[in-house]
Every structure is written in structure tokens, then in C-alpha cells.
Amino acid sequence: MPEDKVCSLRGADIKNILENEFNVCRSLSATYDLLHRLGYSCLQPRPEHYKTDPELQEKFKRELPENLDKVARAHPGKRIRVYFQDEARFGQQGSMTRVWAPKGSRPRVVRQTEYQYVWVIGAVCPQTGRAEGLLSPRLNVDVINVFLSEFSQRLPEEEHAVMIWDGAGFHTGKRVVVPENVTLIVLPPYSPELNPIENLWRYLKSHYWSNRTYASYEALEEAATDSCRKAVLDEELMKTVCAADHVLQTRNQ
């Protein structure tokens, strides 16, 4: 509660709440046991932008099946595949992830604080697990157009892709060139939780990109390429990592 004036409650804090508000005295171990029996665990929250509009998100999910049907009707004879697209910056501003270590210890890893980075641009189809990607030292409309062109050329002849992405300026500007076999749908503002490819970036960071240092841009590019080959090209893994329950299949899928 706001009056607690803390960001997170420890077991000792909950023990005090039991005593002060409910007149129940428990040991610290019994307090933790109670929390676990009630189904609670200390979890890492998912980030949410303070400008997120839940009603707009629900409207998007509600209208998405009909929007996909419209695309299907506009492209008869084509199999509609839904892709989610996004970009991640991978660089020398290092991140850390959990490691196995003896209880009571505090393992150390080097955290790099330099400034070179590479942009990893990707699109994943949650239904098939198929993914496409591009690495670039910069991110702008021209790079996005290259990505769209390469993506379009690699689509099977019998498919039409619906690409769902956010409303970044380099996605929505007049200079964006949309291939004929691609239809774009823009997510509601501040809604990364509706874009399952965000889970891919977390997966890559926790499994491949953390607890390491990179000497140069070339080293970053090599590491990004290697991790994408190991993870992103694994279609069964992508079906799991980028699962999208809010996407309903169109009638011709």
C-alpha cells in the first residue's frame, strides 16, 4: 500500500503486518510457509508503461480477428500468416542474468559499460515458428525498408504476411515501402505486452547476451549472429517463446 512507503515487502515486513493488523504472531519461517501455502511467490513484475490504455488494448484484441479476415478477403487464395516484428539494441552496456551458485554466496560477473551496439531487427510467426532477421549498426526508415524487402522476398509464393508492429516513427512514416505481399497492423501505443517477440529479446538476453563482454562492434555482430542461429532458427523453440494466445487464426489457415 502507498502508506507502507517501500517498493517491495520482505518476509519481515509481512510478519509485522500479521502482528499489527491481524494480531497474529508467526515466526519468519512460518510467515514464508504461509505465503507459499496461499500460492504466493516473490516474482519479477513485467514492465508496463504508465500511459498504457487497457481499454484500447482490449479493443485491439477484440477487433484483430475481423481485421485478419479483411486481409484474407482482400487476398483470396493466399494463406495468411501473422508475424510480430520488433527491434532490440544489443551492445556493450552489459546486462546480468541469474546463475547457479552455492547458497549464501554472491557470485560476480563483469558488467560492461561501453557504448558500441548493434540493432537486431526481427519478425516471428508464432503459429509456424518461422523467423526472419537483420543486423544493422543503425536504425531508421531506410534500414526498415531493407528489412521489409528481404522479408518479402523470403515469403513463400502462396502466403501473404500480416506484420504486427508498434507505432515507432520509422514504422509509420510516409517513406516506409510496404511490399505487395505484406499488410501492416499497428499495435496500440505503449503496448509491448501485446507483442510476443518481446519475449524473444528477454530470452536472448538471459541465455546468450548477459554476463559477457564484447571487445568491438564485430564481436557484438558475431555474438548476435551466433545466438540467432542457435535460437531464432529453431522453429519449435520460437513457437514456445513467442506464443501469442490473443491471435486467432483466419478461416483459410
C-alpha positions in Angstrom: 0.0 0.0 0.0 1.2 3.6 -0.5 1.4 4.1 3.3 3.9 1.3 3.6 6.4 3.6 1.8 8.5 0.8 0.4 8.9 -0.7 -3.1 8.8 -4.3 -2.0 7.7 -6.2 1.1 10.2 -8.6 2.7 9.1 -11.5 4.8 9.9 -9.5 7.9 7.5 -6.8 6.7 4.7 -9.2 6.1 5.4 -10.7 9.6 4.9 -7.3 11.1 1.6 -6.7 9.1 0.3 -10.0 10.5 1.1 -8.8 14.0 0.0 -5.2 13.7 -3.1 -5.6 11.6 -4.3 -9.1 12.4 -2.9 -9.8 15.8 -1.3 -13.0 14.6 2.3 -13.8 15.7 4.3 -16.0 13.5 8.0 -16.7 13.1 9.7 -15.6 9.9 9.9 -19.2 8.6 6.2 -19.7 9.3 5.4 -16.4 7.5 7.1 -17.7 4.4 5.4 -21.0 4.7 2.0 -19.3 4.9 2.8 -17.2 1.8 3.7 -20.4 -0.1 0.6 -22.3 1.0 -1.5 -19.4 -0.2 0.1 -19.7 -3.6 2.4 -16.6 -3.4 5.9 -16.4 -4.7 8.3 -13.4 -5.0 8.2 -12.7 -8.7 9.8 -10.2 -11.1 7.0 -8.0 -12.4 6.6 -7.4 -16.1 7.2 -3.7 -17.0 4.2 -1.6 -18.0 4.3 1.9 -19.4 2.3 4.4 -17.2 0.5 5.6 -20.4 -0.8 2.1 -21.2 -4.5 2.1 -22.1 -6.1 -1.3 -21.1 -9.4 -0.5 -22.9 -7.5 0.3 -26.1 -5.6 -3.0 -25.8 -8.8 -5.0 -25.3 -10.3 -3.2 -28.3 -7.3 -4.2 -30.4 -7.6 -7.9 -29.4 -11.3 -7.9 -29.9 -11.0 -6.4 -33.4 -8.0 -8.4 -34.5 -9.8 -11.5 -35.9 -12.0 -9.3 -38.1 -9.0 -7.3 -39.3 -7.3 -10.6 -40.2 -10.4 -11.7 -42.0 -10.4 -8.5 -44.1 -6.8 -9.2 -45.1 -7.8 -12.7 -46.1 -10.8 -11.5 -48.2 -8.5 -9.0 -49.9 -6.0 -11.7 -50.9 -8.1 -14.7 -51.9 -6.2 -17.9 -52.5 -3.4 -16.8 -50.2 -2.5 -18.4 -46.8 -2.4 -15.6 -44.2 0.5 -15.8 -41.8 0.7 -13.4 -38.8 4.2 -12.1 -37.9 5.2 -9.9 -35.0 8.0 -7.5 -35.6 10.3 -5.5 -33.3 13.9 -4.3 -32.8 16.3 -4.8 -29.9 19.5 -3.0 -29.2 22.3 -5.3 -28.2 25.6 -3.7 -27.1 28.4 -3.1 -24.6 26.0 -1.7 -22.0 26.1 -5.1 -20.4 23.2 -6.9 -18.6 23.3 -9.6 -16.0 21.2 -12.7 -15.6 20.8 -15.3 -12.9 23.5 -18.0 -12.4 23.6 -21.2 -10.3 25.9 -20.7 -7.2 26.1 -22.1 -3.7 23.5 -20.8 -1.2 24.6 -17.7 0.7 27.1 -16.7 -1.9 27.1 -13.6 -4.1 28.6 -14.6 -7.5 30.2 -11.8 -9.5 30.2 -11.2 -13.3 31.7 -8.4 -15.3 29.2 -5.8 -16.4 30.5 -3.8 -19.4 29.8 -0.1 -19.6 31.0 0.9 -23.1 28.9 2.3 -25.9 29.0 0.3 -29.1 25.9 -1.7 -30.1 24.1 -3.5 -32.9 20.4 -3.4 -33.8 18.8 -6.8 -34.1 15.6 -6.5 -36.2 13.3 -9.5 -36.3 9.9 -10.9 -37.2 8.4 -14.2 -35.9 5.3 -16.1 -36.9 4.0 -17.7 -33.6 2.0 -20.3 -35.5 4.8 -21.8 -37.5 7.9 -20.6 -35.6 9.4 -19.2 -38.8 11.5 -16.1 -38.2 13.4 -13.5 -40.2 16.1 -11.1 -39.0 18.5 -8.4 -39.9 21.5 -6.9 -38.1 22.4 -3.2 -38.5 24.6 -0.6 -36.9 21.8 1.9 -37.1 18.0 2.0 -37.2 16.0 4.3 -39.5 13.4 4.1 -42.3 16.0 3.0 -44.8 17.0 0.0 -42.7 13.4 -0.9 -42.1 12.7 -0.8 -45.9 15.7 -3.1 -46.4 14.3 -5.5 -43.8 10.8 -5.4 -45.4 12.2 -6.0 -48.8 14.3 -9.0 -47.7 11.4 -10.3 -45.6 9.0 -10.1 -48.6 11.4 -11.9 -50.9 11.7 -14.8 -48.5 7.9 -15.4 -48.1 6.5 -18.5 -49.9 4.6 -17.6 -53.0 1.3 -19.0 -51.6 1.5 -16.8 -48.4 0.5 -13.3 -47.5 2.0 -11.9 -44.3 0.3 -9.7 -41.8 3.0 -7.9 -39.8 2.0 -6.5 -36.4 4.4 -3.9 -35.0 4.5 -0.8 -32.9 3.9 2.8 -33.9 7.5 3.9 -34.0 8.2 6.7 -36.5 10.3 4.5 -38.7 7.4 2.1 -38.9 4.6 4.6 -39.8 6.4 7.4 -41.8 5.5 8.1 -45.4 8.8 6.8 -46.6 8.1 3.2 -45.5 7.8 1.0 -48.5 5.3 -1.8 -47.9 5.7 -4.9 -50.2 2.6 -6.2 -52.0 2.7 -9.5 -50.1 2.7 -7.8 -46.7 0.0 -6.0 -44.7 0.9 -3.9 -41.7 -1.1 -3.6 -38.5 0.0 -1.2 -35.8 -0.3 -2.1 -32.1 -1.9 0.3 -29.6 0.5 2.8 -28.1 2.7 1.6 -25.1 1.7 -2.0 -25.5 4.8 -4.2 -25.7 2.9 -6.9 -23.8 0.8 -7.4 -26.9 4.0 -8.1 -29.0 5.2 -11.6 -28.2 8.6 -11.0 -29.9 9.4 -9.0 -26.8 9.8 -12.4 -25.1 12.4 -13.3 -27.7 14.6 -10.4 -26.6 14.3 -11.4 -23.0 15.2 -15.0 -23.9 18.3 -13.9 -25.9 19.4 -11.6 -23.1 19.0 -14.2 -20.4 20.5 -17.1 -22.4 23.1 -15.5 -24.7 23.7 -11.8 -24.2 24.3 -11.4 -20.5 27.3 -11.8 -18.2 29.7 -11.3 -21.1 31.9 -8.6 -22.5 32.4 -7.6 -26.2 35.6 -6.0 -27.5 34.2 -4.4 -30.7 31.2 -4.0 -33.0 32.4 -7.1 -34.9 32.3 -9.1 -31.7 28.8 -7.9 -31.0 27.7 -8.8 -34.5 29.3 -12.2 -34.3 27.6 -12.9 -30.9 24.2 -11.7 -32.2 24.5 -13.9 -35.3 25.5 -16.9 -33.3 22.7 -16.6 -30.8 20.1 -16.1 -33.6 21.3 -19.2 -35.4 21.0 -21.2 -32.2 17.7 -19.9 -31.0 15.7 -17.9 -33.6 16.2 -20.5 -36.4 14.7 -23.2 -34.0 11.1 -23.1 -35.1 9.8 -25.3 -32.2 11.5 -23.0 -29.7 10.0 -19.9 -31.4 6.5 -21.4 -31.1 7.0 -21.5 -27.4 9.0 -18.3 -26.7 6.7 -16.2 -29.0 3.4 -17.8 -28.3 0.5 -15.4 -29.0 -2.8 -16.5 -27.4 -4.6 -13.3 -28.5 -4.1 -14.1 -32.2 -7.0 -16.1 -33.6 -6.4 -17.9 -36.9 -8.2 -16.7 -40.0 -10.6 -19.0 -41.8 -8.2 -20.0 -44.5 -5.3 -21.1 -42.2 
